[in-house]
Amino acid sequence: MEDDLKNNAVSISEEIKVEDGFYILKFQNDTNSTKLMSRDIDNSFIQFHFSVKGNSKFLFNNGSYELPLSEENSLLLYNPQRDLPLNVSLEADTWLISLVISIKKFHALFSQEADYITFLSEENRDKKYYKDSPVSPSMAIVLNQLMNFSLTPSIKNLYFRAKAYELLSLHFNKAENPDLEQCPFLSDEENIKKIRKAKDIVIARMAEPPSLQELADEIGLSLKKLKEGFKQIYGDSVYSFLFDYKMEYARKLLETGEYNVNEVGLKVGYSTASHFIAGFKKKFGTTPKKYTLSVN
């Protein structure tokens, strides 16, 4: 596995070595055009790709075969039979984070639970494995923390190592939930679109979100199907998802230094500063003011 990242005009790209046999790759295309990047990866590595925003395409066999990766989704690639060099096309305004880990190191992580991780079971150990799955809200927070970190250089590697393992843990914790394919309700593509519309609605109106019944009426689903479907796709209830999103959005606003605590609280829907401070501390373990001081 080469140590040098081949960067073909991607606006920002970075490689962080977590430890031997474990790497984080960050790709950030903030341009208005599609960019292509590549990196040599041999068959002793497993690849996890997470779309933070935007859309990507993974190209194989000189472009004759491709796997798309849309926003808020992840892709796991593993093929012990052949090398899988990374050739990915990033559309405009696309952020992508990849974890690349040696199969030897990965087996060690799950040595007691190899049967639990599907593609590590005895019958699958030598088979190729491609799987896509949605990014949960908790995973999205970690991904955004990796993209937007503000740390002193001395602790950067420690922070990235912690976040890389957290991301892996969250990815496989999701597997405890029923697969989307096993849920008859979510086999209906129209219902999936409605659930995603519900997510967009609560984000757009985060300061004054609709009630669950109002949301269900607006997207044209029963309250029960809204609750079940949202949990299946996003791994959390509507309001728990919204709370995580609001706190992450508030964190980013505080980092800009352009707003005080009261202003940020109002923007994410808290009429009183004390309620916002309590919510922020519940999520991040510190107050908004202390967080602002730590990053500025």
C-alpha positions in Angstrom: 0.0 0.0 0.0 1.6 3.2 -1.1 2.1 6.0 1.5 1.5 8.8 -1.0 -1.9 9.9 -1.9 -2.4 10.7 -5.6 -4.4 13.9 -5.7 -5.8 14.8 -9.1 -6.9 18.4 -8.4 -9.3 17.6 -5.6 -9.6 20.9 -3.8 -8.6 19.4 -0.4 -7.5 15.9 0.3 -5.6 14.5 3.3 -4.4 11.1 4.5 -4.0 10.4 8.3 -2.2 7.3 9.5 -4.2 6.1 12.5 -1.6 3.4 13.2 0.1 0.6 11.2 -2.4 -0.8 8.7 -5.1 1.7 9.4 -5.6 5.0 7.5 -8.2 7.8 7.2 -8.6 9.4 3.8 -10.4 12.8 3.6 -11.6 14.1 0.3 -13.2 17.5 0.0 -14.2 18.8 -3.5 -15.5 22.3 -3.0 -15.2 23.2 -6.6 -18.0 23.5 -9.2 -16.8 20.6 -11.3 -16.3 16.8 -10.9 -12.9 15.7 -9.7 -11.2 12.3 -9.9 -8.8 10.9 -7.3 -7.0 7.7 -6.9 -4.9 5.7 -4.5 -3.3 2.3 -4.7 -4.9 -0.2 -2.2 -4.0 -3.9 -2.3 -6.2 -6.9 -1.5 -5.0 -7.1 2.1 -7.2 -4.1 3.1 -10.9 -3.5 3.8 -12.3 -0.2 2.6 -15.1 1.8 4.3 -16.3 4.9 2.4 -18.7 7.4 4.0 -20.4 10.2 2.0 -20.6 13.2 4.2 -22.3 15.3 1.5 -22.7 15.1 -2.3 -22.3 12.1 -4.6 -19.4 9.9 -5.7 -18.8 7.1 -8.1 -16.2 4.3 -7.5 -14.7 3.2 -10.8 -13.3 -0.3 -11.4 -11.7 -2.1 -14.4 -10.7 1.2 -16.1 -14.1 2.6 -15.7 -16.1 -0.3 -17.1 -17.8 -0.9 -13.8 -18.9 1.6 -11.2 -20.5 1.7 -7.8 -22.3 5.0 -6.9 -22.3 6.4 -3.4 -24.9 9.0 -2.6 -25.1 11.5 0.2 -25.7 10.0 3.7 -24.7 6.5 2.7 -21.7 4.3 3.2 -20.0 1.6 1.2 -17.9 -1.3 2.4 -15.5 -2.9 -0.1 -13.5 -6.1 0.4 -12.1 -8.5 -2.1 -9.4 -10.9 -1.0 -9.0 -12.3 -4.5 -7.7 -9.1 -6.2 -6.5 -5.6 -5.5 -9.1 -2.8 -5.3 -7.3 0.4 -6.2 -9.3 3.5 -5.2 -10.5 5.4 -8.2 -13.3 7.7 -7.2 -15.1 10.5 -9.1 -16.4 13.2 -6.7 -19.2 15.5 -8.0 -19.1 19.2 -7.2 -19.5 20.1 -3.5 -18.8 16.6 -2.3 -17.1 15.5 0.9 -16.0 11.9 1.4 -14.3 10.1 4.3 -12.7 6.7 3.9 -11.3 4.3 6.4 -8.8 1.8 5.0 -7.8 -1.0 7.4 -5.8 -4.2 6.9 -7.8 -7.4 7.2 -5.3 -8.7 9.8 -5.9 -5.7 12.1 -9.7 -5.8 11.4 -9.9 -9.5 12.3 -8.1 -8.7 15.6 -10.8 -6.2 16.5 -13.6 -8.7 16.1 -11.8 -11.9 16.9 -14.4 -12.8 19.6 -17.3 -11.9 17.3 -16.2 -13.0 13.8 -19.5 -14.7 13.3 -21.4 -11.6 14.1 -19.7 -9.6 11.4 -21.3 -11.2 8.3 -18.4 -11.0 5.9 -16.0 -12.5 8.4 -18.0 -15.7 8.9 -16.2 -18.8 7.8 -18.1 -19.2 4.5 -17.5 -15.6 3.5 -13.9 -15.1 4.6 -12.5 -15.6 1.1 -15.4 -14.0 -0.9 -15.6 -10.5 -2.1 -18.0 -8.3 -0.2 -19.6 -5.1 -1.4 -22.4 -3.5 0.8 -23.9 -0.1 1.0 -25.9 1.2 4.0 -27.2 4.5 5.3 -25.2 6.8 7.6 -26.9 7.1 10.9 -27.2 10.5 12.7 -24.6 9.5 15.3 -22.2 8.5 12.5 -22.9 11.8 10.7 -21.8 13.7 13.8 -18.4 11.8 13.9 -17.9 12.3 10.2 -18.5 16.1 10.5 -16.2 16.2 13.5 -13.5 14.6 11.3 -14.1 17.1 8.5 -14.3 20.2 10.8 -11.9 19.5 13.7 -10.1 22.4 15.3 -7.2 20.9 17.4 -3.7 21.5 18.3 -1.3 19.5 16.1 0.0 17.6 19.2 -3.3 15.8 19.8 -4.6 15.5 16.2 -3.5 11.9 15.8 -5.0 10.8 19.1 -8.3 12.5 18.2 -8.4 11.0 14.7 -7.6 7.5 16.1 -10.5 7.8 18.6 -12.9 9.0 16.0 -11.9 6.3 13.5 -12.6 3.5 16.0 -15.8 5.3 17.1 -17.0 5.4 13.5 -16.2 1.6 13.0 -18.1 0.8 16.2 -21.2 2.8 15.2 -21.1 1.3 11.7 -21.3 -2.3 13.0 -23.6 -1.4 15.9 -26.1 -0.5 13.1 -26.0 -4.1 11.9 -27.9 -5.2 15.1 -31.0 -3.5 13.6 -33.0 -5.4 11.0 -31.7 -5.0 7.5 -33.7 -2.6 5.3 -34.4 -5.5 3.0 -36.1 -7.4 5.9 -38.6 -4.6 6.5 -41.5 -5.0 4.0 -42.5 -1.4 4.6 -39.2 -0.1 3.4 -39.2 -2.2 0.3 -41.6 0.4 -1.0 -39.4 3.0 -2.7 -42.2 5.7 -2.5 -42.3 5.3 1.3 -38.6 5.7 1.5 -38.8 8.9 -0.4 -41.5 10.1 2.0 -39.4 9.3 5.0 -36.5 11.2 3.5 -38.8 14.1 2.8 -39.8 14.1 6.5 -36.1 14.3 7.4 -35.7 17.3 5.1 -38.8 19.0 6.5 -37.7 18.8 10.2 -34.2 20.0 9.3 -35.5 23.0 7.3 -37.9 23.9 10.1 -35.6 23.0 13.0 -36.4 26.2 14.9 -40.2 25.3 14.8 -40.6 21.7 13.8 -44.0 20.2 13.1 -45.6 17.7 15.5 -45.2 14.1 14.5 -48.8 13.9 13.4 -48.5 17.1 11.3 -45.3 15.7 9.8 -47.0 12.4 9.0 -50.0 14.2 7.3 -47.6 16.4 5.3 -45.7 13.5 3.8 -48.8 11.3 3.4 -48.0 8.4 5.8 -49.6 7.1 8.9 -48.0 8.1 12.2 -47.0 4.5 12.8 -45.3 4.2 9.4 -43.5 7.5 9.9 -42.1 6.4 13.2 -41.1 2.9 12.1 -39.7 4.0 8.8 -37.7 6.9 10.2 -36.2 4.6 12.8 -35.3 2.0 10.1 -33.6 4.5 7.8 -31.9 6.9 10.2 -31.5 4.6 13.2 -33.2 7.0 15.6 -36.6 8.6 16.3 -37.5 11.8 14.5 -36.9 14.1 17.5 -33.7 12.3 18.7 -32.4 12.7 15.1 -33.4 16.4 15.1 -31.8 17.0 18.5 -28.5 15.5 17.2 -28.7 17.6 14.1 -29.5 20.8 15.9 -26.7 20.4 18.4 -24.2 19.7 15.6 -25.5 22.7 13.6 -25.2 24.8 16.8 -21.6 23.6 17.3 -20.7 24.8 13.8 -22.3 28.2 14.3 -20.4 28.7 17.5 -17.1 27.8 15.8 -17.6 30.7 13.3 -17.4 33.2 16.2 -20.1 35.2 14.5 -22.9 34.5 17.0 -23.3 34.6 20.7 -24.9 31.7 22.7 -28.4 33.3 22.8 -28.4 33.9 19.0 -27.3 30.3 18.3 -29.9 29.0 20.6 -32.7 30.9 18.8 -31.5 29.7 15.4 -31.9 26.1 16.4 -35.2 26.6 18.2 -34.6 27.4 21.8 -36.5 30.4 23.1 -34.5 30.4 26.4 -30.7 30.3 26.6 -30.8 28.0 29.6 -32.7 25.2 27.7 -30.2 25.5 24.8 -27.2 25.4 27.2 -28.7 22.3 28.9 -29.2 20.5 25.6 -25.7 21.4 24.3 -24.1 20.1 27.5 -26.1 16.9 27.4 -24.8 16.3 23.8 -21.2 17.4 24.1 -20.5 17.4 27.8 -19.6 21.1 28.0 -21.4 24.4 27.8 -21.6 26.4 24.5 -19.5 29.2 26.1 -16.7 26.8 27.2 -16.8 25.1 23.8 -16.5 28.5 22.0 -13.5 29.4 24.2 -11.8 26.0 23.4 -12.0 26.4 19.6 -11.3 30.1 19.4 
